[in-house]
Amino acid sequence: MNWQDLIQNKIQPRRPTLVLPEANDERIIQATDYLIRNKLVHKIILLGDPAAVKDRLQVYHTPELEQTLEIINPPEFAGLDQMVAEYILIRQGKKDLNPQRAKSFVLDPVAFAALLVRLNYAD
């Protein structure tokens, strides 16, 4: 079974909202195109600079891509304060944690993606 069949069998029935933190990786862009063209997801959230991500996506431009894709630039995300507060709550009791350090951690793309899932922005 190839990876496309595996993905179709696992996620197509649910059509989740996926968040992918590595939007600067060409393989992620290709996977995004594949998932959207084959209607395997409800929505994909890519993390990164919107202009740079859109530039990479031009090769795959389709109406479905625009309707199914959201690009979030973590430092500009409207819910960033909520994410920082959630991280502080998760790490409650850690002596070395302060809001500035928490925000720095939350801005890491992988941590940001995990918090999007935790806060139900994605599946």
Accessible surface in RSA format (square Angstrom, percent):
REM  Atomic radii and reference values for relative SASA: ProtOr
REM  Chains: A
REM  Algorithm: Lee & Richards
REM  Probe-radius: 1.40
REM  Slices: 20
REM RES _ NUM      All-atoms   Total-Side   Main-Chain    Non-polar    All polar
REM                ABS   REL    ABS   REL    ABS   REL    ABS   REL    ABS   REL
RES MET A   1   170.25  88.2  81.23  53.8  89.02 211.9  86.20  73.3  84.05 111.4
RES ASN A   2    80.88  55.8  67.92  65.6  12.97  31.2  35.57  85.6  45.31  43.8
RES TRP A   3   126.42  50.7 119.11  57.7   7.32  17.2 100.83  53.8  25.59  41.5
RES GLN A   4    53.43  29.9  53.43  39.0   0.00   0.0  12.40  26.4  41.03  31.1
RES ASP A   5    60.00  42.0  58.98  58.7   1.02   2.4   9.97  23.5  50.03  49.9
RES LEU A   6    87.05  48.5  87.05  62.3   0.00   0.0  87.05  61.1   0.00   0.0
RES ILE A   7    47.38  27.0  45.32  33.8   2.06   5.0  47.38  34.1   0.00   0.0
RES GLN A   8    55.80  31.2  52.93  38.7   2.88   6.8   7.17  15.3  48.63  36.9
RES ASN A   9    93.58  64.5  70.17  67.8  23.41  56.4  27.54  66.3  66.03  63.8
RES LYS A  10   141.10  68.8 121.07  74.3  20.03  47.7  70.55  63.5  70.55  75.1
RES ILE A  11    29.03  16.5  29.03  21.6   0.00   0.0  29.03  20.9   0.00   0.0
RES GLN A  12    76.29  42.7  72.93  53.3   3.36   8.0  15.46  32.9  60.83  46.1
RES PRO A  13   112.97  82.3  69.12  63.0  43.85 159.4  82.30  67.9  30.67 190.6
RES ARG A  14   156.80  65.8 128.38  65.4  28.42  67.7  65.72  89.8  91.07  55.2
RES ARG A  15   107.97  45.3 101.56  51.8   6.40  15.2  35.98  49.2  71.98  43.6
RES PRO A  16     3.40   2.5   0.37   0.3   3.03  11.0   3.40   2.8   0.00   0.0
RES THR A  17    15.04  10.7  14.76  15.0   0.27   0.7   4.46   6.0  10.58  16.0
RES LEU A  18    37.52  20.9  37.38  26.7   0.14   0.3  37.52  26.3   0.00   0.0
RES VAL A  19    18.82  12.4   5.47   5.0  13.35  32.2   5.47   4.8  13.35  36.2
RES LEU A  20    32.44  18.1  32.44  23.2   0.00   0.0  32.44  22.8   0.00   0.0
RES PRO A  21    21.93  16.0  15.30  14.0   6.62  24.1  15.30  12.6   6.62  41.2
RES GLU A  22    74.94  43.0  72.33  54.7   2.61   6.2  41.33  79.9  33.61  27.4
RES ALA A  23     2.06   1.9   0.94   1.5   1.12   2.5   0.94   1.3   1.12   3.0
RES ASN A  24   114.58  79.0 102.26  98.8  12.31  29.6  34.89  84.0  79.69  77.0
RES ASP A  25    36.65  25.7  29.62  29.5   7.03  16.6  16.15  38.0  20.50  20.4
RES GLU A  26    71.21  40.9  67.66  51.2   3.55   8.4  45.43  87.9  25.77  21.0
RES ARG A  27   174.61  73.3 170.06  86.7   4.55  10.8  74.47 101.8 100.14  60.7
RES ILE A  28    32.64  18.6  32.64  24.3   0.00   0.0  32.64  23.5   0.00   0.0
RES ILE A  29     0.00   0.0   0.00   0.0   0.00   0.0   0.00   0.0   0.00   0.0
RES GLN A  30    89.22  49.9  84.51  61.8   4.71  11.2  23.42  49.8  65.81  49.9
RES ALA A  31    26.12  24.0  24.02  37.1   2.10   4.8  25.56  36.0   0.56   1.5
RES THR A  32     0.00   0.0   0.00   0.0   0.00   0.0   0.00   0.0   0.00   0.0
RES ASP A  33    16.74  11.7  16.74  16.7   0.00   0.0   0.06   0.2  16.67  16.6
RES TYR A  34    46.31  21.6  43.25  24.6   3.06   8.0  41.02  30.8   5.28   6.5
RES LEU A  35     9.57   5.3   9.57   6.8   0.00   0.0   9.57   6.7   0.00   0.0
RES ILE A  36     4.71   2.7   1.57   1.2   3.14   7.6   2.16   1.6   2.55   6.9
RES ARG A  37   117.70  49.4  95.58  48.7  22.11  52.7  40.13  54.9  77.56  47.0
RES ASN A  38    56.83  39.2  44.07  42.6  12.76  30.7   7.04  16.9  49.79  48.1
RES LYS A  39   120.95  59.0 118.04  72.4   2.90   6.9  96.16  86.6  24.79  26.4
RES LEU A  40     0.00   0.0   0.00   0.0   0.00   0.0   0.00   0.0   0.00   0.0
RES VAL A  41     1.23   0.8   0.00   0.0   1.23   3.0   0.00   0.0   1.23   3.3
RES HIS A  42   114.51  62.6 105.34  73.2   9.17  23.5  61.12  63.0  53.39  62.1
RES LYS A  43    61.31  29.9  61.31  37.6   0.00   0.0  24.77  22.3  36.54  38.9
RES ILE A  44     0.00   0.0   0.00   0.0   0.00   0.0   0.00   0.0   0.00   0.0
RES ILE A  45     2.25   1.3   2.25   1.7   0.00   0.0   2.25   1.6   0.00   0.0
RES LEU A  46     0.00   0.0   0.00   0.0   0.00   0.0   0.00   0.0   0.00   0.0
RES LEU A  47     5.53   3.1   1.15   0.8   4.38  11.0   1.29   0.9   4.24  11.4
RES GLY A  48    21.17  26.1   0.00   N/A  21.17  26.1  21.17  58.1   0.00   0.0
RES ASP A  49    75.24  52.7  67.86  67.5   7.38  17.5  29.19  68.7  46.05  45.9
RES PRO A  50    41.14  30.0  41.14  37.5   0.00   0.0  41.14  34.0   0.00   0.0
RES ALA A  51    72.87  67.0  58.35  90.0  14.52  33.0  65.56  92.3   7.31  19.4
RES ALA A  52    52.39  48.2  43.69  67.4   8.71  19.8  50.89  71.7   1.50   4.0
RES VAL A  53     5.10   3.4   4.93   4.5   0.17   0.4   5.10   4.4   0.00   0.0
RES LYS A  54   125.37  61.2 122.58  75.2   2.79   6.6  69.82  62.8  55.54  59.2
RES ASP A  55    95.69  67.0  85.61  85.2  10.08  23.8  16.76  39.4  78.94  78.7
RES ARG A  56    91.66  38.5  81.55  41.6  10.12  24.1  23.52  32.1  68.14  41.3
RES LEU A  57     9.59   5.3   8.95   6.4   0.65   1.6   9.09   6.4   0.50   1.3
RES GLN A  58   127.24  71.2 111.22  81.3  16.03  38.2  34.27  72.9  92.97  70.5
RES VAL A  59   124.94  82.2  91.47  82.8  33.47  80.6  99.76  86.7  25.18  68.3
RES TYR A  60    33.57  15.7  33.01  18.8   0.56   1.5  24.04  18.1   9.53  11.8
RES HIS A  61   114.64  62.7  93.59  65.1  21.05  53.8  53.38  55.0  61.26  71.3
RES THR A  62    15.60  11.1  14.85  15.1   0.75   1.8  15.08  20.3   0.52   0.8
RES PRO A  63    90.30  65.8  84.43  77.0   5.87  21.3  90.20  74.5   0.10   0.6
RES GLU A  64    66.56  38.2  65.83  49.8   0.73   1.7  22.10  42.8  44.46  36.3
RES LEU A  65     6.10   3.4   6.10   4.4   0.00   0.0   6.10   4.3   0.00   0.0
RES GLU A  66   115.37  66.2  90.95  68.8  24.42  58.1  39.01  75.5  76.36  62.3
RES GLN A  67   151.18  84.5 112.60  82.3  38.58  91.9  45.04  95.9 106.14  80.5
RES THR A  68    21.64  15.4  20.00  20.3   1.64   3.9   5.40   7.3  16.24  24.6
RES LEU A  69    29.31  16.3   8.82   6.3  20.48  51.5   8.88   6.2  20.42  55.0
RES GLU A  70    63.12  36.2  58.98  44.6   4.15   9.9  27.80  53.8  35.33  28.8
RES ILE A  71    33.74  19.2   9.90   7.4  23.84  57.5   9.90   7.1  23.84  64.7
RES ILE A  72    11.25   6.4   8.38   6.2   2.87   6.9  11.25   8.1   0.00   0.0
RES ASN A  73    31.14  21.5  26.17  25.3   4.97  12.0   2.05   4.9  29.09  28.1
RES PRO A  74     9.23   6.7   9.23   8.4   0.00   0.0   9.23   7.6   0.00   0.0
RES PRO A  75    82.07  59.8  61.44  56.0  20.63  75.0  61.54  50.8  20.53 127.6
RES GLU A  76   134.92  77.5 102.73  77.7  32.18  76.6  46.13  89.2  88.78  72.5
RES PHE A  77    31.92  16.0  21.09  13.1  10.83  28.2  24.85  15.1   7.06  20.2
RES ALA A  78   108.98 100.2  67.15 103.6  41.83  95.2  78.65 110.8  30.33  80.3
RES GLY A  79    11.98  14.8   0.00   N/A  11.98  14.8  10.83  29.7   1.15   2.6
RES LEU A  80    11.54   6.4  11.48   8.2   0.06   0.2  11.48   8.1   0.06   0.2
RES ASP A  81   115.56  80.9 108.84 108.3   6.72  15.9  36.51  85.9  79.05  78.8
RES GLN A  82    92.18  51.5  82.08  60.0  10.10  24.0  39.27  83.6  52.91  40.1
RES MET A  83     0.00   0.0   0.00   0.0   0.00   0.0   0.00   0.0   0.00   0.0
RES VAL A  84    15.86  10.4  15.86  14.4   0.00   0.0  15.86  13.8   0.00   0.0
RES ALA A  85    59.33  54.6  50.55  78.0   8.78  20.0  54.30  76.5   5.03  13.3
RES GLU A  86    31.34  18.0  28.98  21.9   2.37   5.6   2.64   5.1  28.70  23.4
RES TYR A  87    25.31  11.8  25.31  14.4   0.00   0.0  10.71   8.0  14.59  18.0
RES ILE A  88    59.96  34.1  59.86  44.6   0.09   0.2  59.86  43.1   0.09   0.2
RES LEU A  89   109.41  60.9  99.69  71.3   9.72  24.4 102.47  72.0   6.94  18.7
RES ILE A  90    78.52  44.7  46.74  34.8  31.78  76.6  54.07  38.9  24.45  66.3
RES ARG A  91    84.57  35.5  83.14  42.4   1.43   3.4  12.35  16.9  72.22  43.8
RES GLN A  92   136.39  76.3 111.87  81.8  24.52  58.4  39.45  84.0  96.94  73.5
RES GLY A  93    73.35  90.4   0.00   N/A  73.35  90.4  41.20 113.1  32.14  72.0
RES LYS A  94   105.10  51.3  92.64  56.8  12.46  29.7  37.74  34.0  67.36  71.8
RES LYS A  95   210.03 102.5 169.82 104.2  40.21  95.7 122.48 110.2  87.55  93.3
RES ASP A  96    86.07  60.3  70.95  70.6  15.12  35.8  41.42  97.5  44.65  44.5
RES LEU A  97    40.54  22.6  17.47  12.5  23.07  58.0  18.20  12.8  22.34  60.1
RES ASN A  98    67.35  46.4  63.66  61.5   3.69   8.9  30.06  72.3  37.29  36.0
RES PRO A  99    93.16  67.9  91.57  83.5   1.59   5.8  91.94  75.9   1.22   7.6
RES GLN A 100   149.32  83.5 139.74 102.1   9.58  22.8  49.42 105.2  99.90  75.8
RES ARG A 101   130.08  54.6 123.77  63.1   6.31  15.0  38.41  52.5  91.67  55.6
RES ALA A 102     0.00   0.0   0.00   0.0   0.00   0.0   0.00   0.0   0.00   0.0
RES LYS A 103    91.99  44.9  91.99  56.4   0.00   0.0  39.55  35.6  52.43  55.8
RES SER A 104    77.98  65.9  61.68  82.3  16.31  37.6  29.46  62.7  48.52  68.0
RES PHE A 105    95.79  47.9  88.57  54.9   7.22  18.8  95.29  57.8   0.50   1.4
RES VAL A 106     0.00   0.0   0.00   0.0   0.00   0.0   0.00   0.0   0.00   0.0
RES LEU A 107    52.26  29.1  40.90  29.3  11.36  28.6  41.41  29.1  10.85  29.2
RES ASP A 108    66.52  46.6  59.81  59.5   6.71  15.9  21.30  50.1  45.23  45.1
RES PRO A 109    60.85  44.4  60.85  55.5   0.00   0.0  60.85  50.2   0.00   0.0
RES VAL A 110    94.36  62.1  93.62  84.8   0.74   1.8  93.62  81.3   0.74   2.0
RES ALA A 111     9.95   9.2   2.66   4.1   7.29  16.6   9.27  13.0   0.69   1.8
RES PHE A 112     0.00   0.0   0.00   0.0   0.00   0.0   0.00   0.0   0.00   0.0
RES ALA A 113     8.26   7.6   8.12  12.5   0.14   0.3   8.26  11.6   0.00   0.0
RES ALA A 114    60.53  55.7  47.95  74.0  12.59  28.6  55.88  78.7   4.65  12.3
RES LEU A 115     8.58   4.8   8.53   6.1   0.05   0.1   8.58   6.0   0.00   0.0
RES LEU A 116     0.00   0.0   0.00   0.0   0.00   0.0   0.00   0.0   0.00   0.0
RES VAL A 117    61.13  40.2  56.81  51.4   4.32  10.4  56.81  49.4   4.32  11.7
RES ARG A 118   133.54  56.1 107.52  54.8  26.02  62.0  35.05  47.9  98.50  59.7
RES LEU A 119    35.26  19.6  16.77  12.0  18.49  46.5  19.70  13.8  15.56  41.9
RES ASN A 120   134.00  92.4 104.89 101.4  29.11  70.1  26.60  64.0 107.39 103.8
RES TYR A 121    83.77  39.1  68.25  38.8  15.53  40.4  56.59  42.5  27.18  33.5
RES ALA A 122     5.86   5.4   0.00   0.0   5.86  13.3   2.31   3.2   3.55   9.4
RES ASP A 123    93.80  65.7  58.13  57.9  35.68  84.4  27.53  64.8  66.27  66.1
END  Absolute sums over single chains surface
CHAIN  1 A     7662.1       6430.5       1231.7       4047.8       3614.3
END  Absolute sums over all chains
TOTAL          7662.1       6430.5       1231.7       4047.8       3614.3
